[in-house]
Amino acid sequence: MKYIFSRLHEIEGVIKNYKNIALLLDFDGTISPIVKKPENAYITKETRSILKKINKVFPVVIITGRSFNVIIKKVGVNNFIYGASHGLEWNFDGKLKNKILPKLITDQLEQFHETLKKIKDTYPSLIIEEKKYSVTFHYHLMPVKDKKFFKKWLKKFLKNVRKRPVIKIFHDKETIDIVPSLNWTKGDIARLALKYLNKKNKIKFKPIYIGDSKTDEDAFYALSKGITIRVGKSNTSTAKWYMKNQNEVKLFLKWLLDLKL
C-alpha cells in the first residue's frame, strides 16, 4: 500500500486523465469518526458541506452496513446515492429497493438476535445494533474482567454460526457483523451504483472508494481498476492506497474539491 498524501500527484494525474470521477465512501470510521456507541455516530457540518459541494462536481455514493433509514438520517443529504445494509438495500433514483432474503436466512438471523439478547443479561455492556438484514454487535466497552470470559463464549458462538453456509461473518475492531451470504457484497453494490451512473449520464466513471474495515475489502477488490483507499494501513488489504486515520479523510476530501474546482 502507498500512503496517499505522499503520492497525491499520482492521484491527480489519474483524475485529470479520466475526468469523470465517482466518489464512493463507507460511513463509520471513514466520514464518521469511530464512537463508543454506534447510535452516536455522526458527520460534522463541515464534512457534510464538503460532500454536498463535491456532489455538484461528481456523484457521491455512500456504501454502508447501516440500514437505509438510519444512514439517510445520519448523513442528512437526500440526493446522494446510497447502498445500505451491506448492499442489500439501495436508493439510486429516489426509490428504495432491496434484496429479498430467503426465510431460512431471516430465521437464522432472528435466532442469533435472540441468543445475543440472552447473553446481554450476563454482559450488560454488550452493544447490539437492531438491523433488518444483519446482526451486528460490539464488545469494545466491556470491562477487561468480563471480556476474557466473553471471548470464550464468543468463540463457541461464532463456531456455531460458521456452520451455517448461508451466513458470513466479519470480525473487526471488536465488532461482529453477521450477514447473509448471497454472493452480494459491498463490491456488488458499488459496481451496481457505477453501472447506474454510467447509464444515466452516458459516460464512464472512474471510482474512488474509501473505507476502513474488512467489510470494505469486497469493494476494494471489485473496484481494483479504480482508486481504492483504506483508512488505516493494513498488510492484508487489497486497497492500493491508505490514509493514516479518519482525520485524514476530510483533508483528502478538501484536496479533491479544490482539485476539481
VOPAKE-620330 format. One record per residue (C-alpha): residue in three letters; x, y, z. Coordinates in pm, 1 decimal. Layout:
// VOPAKE-620330
 residu       xx       yy       zz
    Ala        X        Y        Z
...
// end
This chain:
// VOPAKE-620330
 residu       xx       yy       zz
    Met      0.0      0.0      0.0
    Lys    111.2    353.9    -73.7
    Tyr     49.8    647.6    158.3
    Ile   -195.6    872.0    -24.5
    Phe    -50.7   1204.7     91.1
    Ser    298.3   1121.8    -26.6
    Arg    175.9   1042.6   -380.0
    Leu   -106.4   1290.1   -444.3
    His     47.3   1379.2   -779.2
    Glu    -25.9   1024.9   -898.4
    Ile   -390.7   1050.2   -792.1
    Glu   -414.7   1394.0   -952.8
    Gly   -280.4   1251.1  -1278.6
    Val   -542.1    974.0  -1281.7
    Ile   -825.4   1216.2  -1204.8
    Lys   -721.0   1468.5  -1470.1
    Asn   -672.0   1198.0  -1732.7
    Tyr  -1004.9   1033.0  -1663.1
    Lys  -1207.6   1347.5  -1576.2
    Asn  -1529.2   1162.4  -1479.4
    Ile  -1493.9   1053.4  -1117.1
    Ala  -1744.7    891.8   -880.1
    Leu  -1666.9    911.9   -508.1
    Leu  -1776.9    606.6   -307.0
    Leu  -1748.2    624.2     71.0
    Asp  -1802.7    399.9    368.6
    Phe  -1962.2    573.0    668.7
    Asp  -1836.8    451.3   1008.6
    Gly  -1466.5    516.1   1052.0
    Thr  -1448.8    690.7    714.9
    Ile  -1663.7   1003.0    700.4
    Ser  -1780.8    946.7   1058.6
    Pro  -1530.9    911.4   1343.4
    Ile  -1539.4    589.9   1544.0
    Val  -1750.5    648.0   1855.0
    Lys  -1808.7    435.7   2164.5
    Lys  -2173.9    377.0   2085.5
    Pro  -2278.5    326.3   1719.9
    Glu  -2600.2    524.4   1763.3
    Asn  -2385.1    831.7   1836.2
    Ala  -2201.9    821.7   1502.4
    Tyr  -2218.3   1147.1   1307.0
    Ile  -2059.7   1353.8   1035.4
    Thr  -1960.4   1711.8   1102.3
    Lys  -2133.0   2006.1    934.5
    Glu  -1805.9   2080.2    757.5
    Thr  -1777.6   1728.0    613.9
    Arg  -2142.6   1735.2    503.9
    Ser  -2085.7   2070.8    335.1
    Ile  -1774.7   1943.3    154.1
    Leu  -1957.2   1632.6     30.6
    Lys  -2250.8   1838.6    -96.5
    Lys  -2009.1   2060.5   -291.4
    Ile  -1827.5   1756.6   -431.1
    Asn  -2162.0   1608.7   -536.7
    Lys  -2217.5   1910.5   -762.3
    Val  -1897.2   1823.7   -948.5
    Phe  -1919.6   1445.4   -949.8
    Pro  -2151.9   1194.3   -780.2
    Val  -2118.5   1087.4   -417.5
    Val  -2216.0    732.1   -320.5
    Ile  -2244.7    618.8     43.0
    Ile  -2198.9    244.5     96.6
    Thr  -2252.7    116.5    448.7
    Gly  -2358.7   -169.4    670.2
    Arg  -2619.5     53.3    831.2
    Ser  -2980.9     33.3    715.8
    Phe  -3106.8    296.9    473.0
    Asn  -3346.2    452.4    725.2
    Val  -3055.9    506.8    964.8
    Ile  -2790.2    621.9    717.9
    Ile  -3012.7    879.8    546.2
    Lys  -3070.3   1046.0    884.8
    Lys  -2702.0   1027.8    979.5
    Val  -2578.4   1180.0    652.6
    Gly  -2869.1   1417.6    611.5
    Val  -2846.2   1453.3    232.4
    Asn  -3124.5   1307.3     19.6
    Asn  -2968.2   1337.1   -325.0
    Phe  -2663.5   1120.8   -263.4
    Ile  -2671.1    763.1   -390.5
    Tyr  -2696.2    507.1   -110.0
    Gly  -2605.1    139.9    -83.1
    Ala  -2712.9     31.5    265.8
    Ser  -2721.8   -288.2    474.2
    His  -2401.1   -414.6    309.4
    Gly  -2564.2   -362.9    -29.4
    Leu  -2894.0   -536.7     46.5
    Glu  -3076.5   -201.5     22.8
    Trp  -3012.6     73.7   -227.7
    Asn  -3156.6    407.6   -326.8
    Phe  -3028.4    538.9   -660.6
    Asp  -3321.8    731.7   -803.4
    Gly  -3531.4    820.8   -501.5
    Lys  -3684.1    474.2   -484.1
    Leu  -3570.3    231.5   -217.3
    Lys  -3504.9   -120.9   -343.6
    Asn  -3379.9   -428.5   -162.2
    Lys  -3280.1   -789.6   -193.5
    Ile  -3535.9  -1041.6    -71.0
    Leu  -3382.3  -1274.5    188.3
    Pro  -3479.7  -1643.1    194.9
    Lys  -3681.7  -1739.7    503.5
    Leu  -3400.4  -1973.0    612.1
    Ile  -3167.7  -1673.6    646.5
    Thr  -3416.4  -1444.6    820.6
    Asp  -3497.9  -1721.9   1069.4
    Gln  -3129.4  -1775.0   1147.0
    Leu  -3063.3  -1403.9   1191.4
    Glu  -3355.4  -1386.8   1432.7
    Gln  -3210.8  -1683.0   1626.7
    Phe  -2877.6  -1503.2   1658.0
    His  -3052.7  -1188.9   1779.8
    Glu  -3236.3  -1386.3   2048.2
    Thr  -2914.1  -1557.4   2160.8
    Leu  -2739.4  -1221.1   2192.5
    Lys  -3026.4  -1071.4   2389.6
    Lys  -2994.1  -1355.0   2640.3
    Ile  -2616.6  -1324.9   2673.9
    Lys  -2655.8   -947.6   2724.0
    Asp  -2812.6  -1026.9   3062.4
    Thr  -2470.9  -1163.7   3161.1
    Tyr  -2272.4   -892.1   2982.0
    Pro  -2476.2   -567.6   3001.8
    Ser  -2206.6   -365.4   2824.6
    Leu  -2252.8   -569.0   2506.1
    Ile  -2394.8   -339.3   2236.3
    Ile  -2642.5   -493.7   1994.4
    Glu  -2748.9   -298.6   1685.7
    Glu  -3102.0   -362.6   1565.4
    Lys  -3080.0   -429.8   1192.4
    Lys  -3322.6   -587.6    948.0
    Tyr  -3072.4   -758.2    719.9
    Ser  -2787.2   -848.0    953.0
    Val  -2676.7   -891.7   1312.4
    Thr  -2416.0   -650.4   1446.4
    Phe  -2277.5   -631.9   1797.9
    His  -1985.4   -463.6   1972.7
    Tyr  -1789.3   -563.4   2282.1
    His  -1529.1   -285.3   2299.5
    Leu  -1693.3   -126.9   2606.3
    Met  -1682.6   -448.8   2804.6
    Pro  -1472.5   -442.2   3123.3
    Val  -1146.3   -634.1   3095.2
    Lys  -1254.9   -883.8   3361.2
    Asp  -1567.7   -967.5   3159.3
    Lys  -1406.4   -960.7   2817.2
    Lys  -1187.6  -1262.7   2890.2
    Phe  -1490.7  -1484.0   2961.3
    Phe  -1698.6  -1326.1   2686.8
    Lys  -1434.2  -1410.0   2426.1
    Lys  -1455.4  -1776.3   2527.4
    Trp  -1830.9  -1766.3   2479.4
    Leu  -1788.3  -1574.3   2153.0
    Lys  -1552.3  -1835.6   2011.3
    Lys  -1813.6  -2107.9   2061.5
    Phe  -2093.0  -1886.7   1932.2
    Leu  -1908.2  -1796.6   1610.5
    Lys  -1808.3  -2158.4   1557.5
    Asn  -2177.9  -2241.7   1551.3
    Val  -2254.0  -1950.3   1318.9
    Arg  -1983.2  -2058.9   1073.6
    Lys  -2156.0  -2393.6   1033.9
    Arg  -2439.8  -2214.7    856.7
    Pro  -2348.0  -2199.8    484.3
    Val  -2582.8  -1907.9    417.4
    Ile  -2416.9  -1681.4    675.9
    Lys  -2096.2  -1475.3    658.9
    Ile  -1902.3  -1319.7    948.5
    Phe  -1692.1  -1003.8    962.1
    His  -1490.8   -967.7   1285.1
    Asp  -1303.0   -640.1   1306.6
    Lys  -1221.5   -385.7   1581.5
    Glu  -1419.1   -578.0   1847.0
    Thr  -1722.6   -556.9   1621.8
    Ile  -1902.4   -856.9   1474.3
    Asp  -2115.1   -833.6   1160.6
    Ile  -2317.9  -1143.8   1074.6
    Val  -2459.5  -1100.3    726.1
    Pro  -2635.2  -1316.8    465.2
    Ser  -2402.7  -1498.7    227.4
    Leu  -2579.8  -1427.0   -100.5
    Asn  -2285.1  -1359.4   -330.0
    Trp  -2385.6   -995.2   -289.2
    Thr  -2144.9   -763.1   -110.6
    Lys  -2034.8   -401.1    -87.7
    Gly  -1838.5   -475.5   -403.6
    Asp  -2152.8   -575.6   -591.9
    Ile  -2349.8   -271.1   -479.6
    Ala  -2054.4    -47.6   -570.9
    Arg  -2049.6   -192.7   -924.1
    Leu  -2427.9   -158.6   -949.7
    Ala  -2407.1    207.9   -848.1
    Leu  -2139.6    273.1  -1111.2
    Lys  -2344.9     93.4  -1375.9
    Tyr  -2642.6    312.8  -1286.5
    Leu  -2433.4    631.3  -1304.8
    Asn  -2271.7    532.0  -1635.0
    Lys  -2609.2    461.7  -1793.1
    Lys  -2778.0    771.2  -1651.2
    Asn  -2501.1   1009.8  -1759.4
    Lys  -2395.0    819.9  -2073.9
    Ile  -2032.3    838.5  -1965.2
    Lys  -1796.8    604.5  -1781.9
    Phe  -1695.6    698.6  -1429.4
    Lys  -1366.1    617.0  -1261.3
    Pro  -1433.6    519.2   -899.5
    Ile  -1259.2    641.1   -587.9
    Tyr  -1354.3    418.6   -294.7
    Ile  -1259.8    494.5     66.4
    Gly  -1329.3    253.0    352.8
    Asp  -1176.8    139.9    677.7
    Ser  -1279.0   -217.6    762.4
    Lys  -1291.9   -578.6    648.5
    Thr  -1641.3   -522.1    510.2
    Asp  -1487.2   -281.9    255.5
    Glu  -1243.0   -537.0    117.1
    Asp  -1501.2   -670.7   -129.0
    Ala  -1536.6   -319.3   -270.4
    Phe  -1159.2   -270.0   -287.6
    Tyr  -1133.9   -591.4   -488.5
    Ala  -1432.6   -517.4   -712.4
    Leu  -1301.5   -168.3   -792.6
    Ser   -936.2   -269.0   -829.3
    Lys   -907.2    -72.4  -1154.5
    Gly  -1012.5    242.2   -972.2
    Ile   -857.4    434.7   -684.4
    Thr   -903.2    232.1   -365.4
    Ile   -805.2    386.2    -32.8
    Arg   -807.8    226.3    310.8
    Val   -832.2    430.6    630.4
    Gly   -550.9    273.8    833.5
    Lys   -260.3     81.2    685.5
    Ser   -302.3   -294.9    652.8
    Asn    -66.4   -552.0    505.0
    Thr   -359.3   -777.3    414.2
    Ser   -580.9   -520.3    242.0
    Thr   -634.0   -518.6   -134.1
    Ala   -662.2   -137.7   -135.7
    Lys   -382.7     32.7   -329.8
    Trp   -354.1    336.8   -102.6
    Tyr   -400.0    419.8    262.0
    Met   -460.8    710.9    496.2
    Lys   -323.9    706.3    848.4
    Asn   -652.8    777.6   1023.1
    Gln  -1007.0    905.8    986.7
    Asn   -899.3   1267.3   1034.4
    Glu   -712.3   1249.3    704.3
    Val  -1031.4   1164.4    514.7
    Lys  -1154.0   1522.6    545.8
    Leu   -815.1   1652.9    433.1
    Phe   -836.6   1435.0    123.3
    Leu  -1194.5   1545.5     51.3
    Lys  -1085.9   1911.5     74.6
    Trp   -795.4   1841.9   -160.9
    Leu  -1027.0   1663.5   -402.0
    Leu  -1275.3   1950.3   -400.6
    Asp  -1001.8   2208.7   -459.7
    Leu   -861.3   1997.5   -742.5
    Lys  -1194.4   1975.2   -924.1
    Leu  -1276.9   2341.9   -874.2
// end
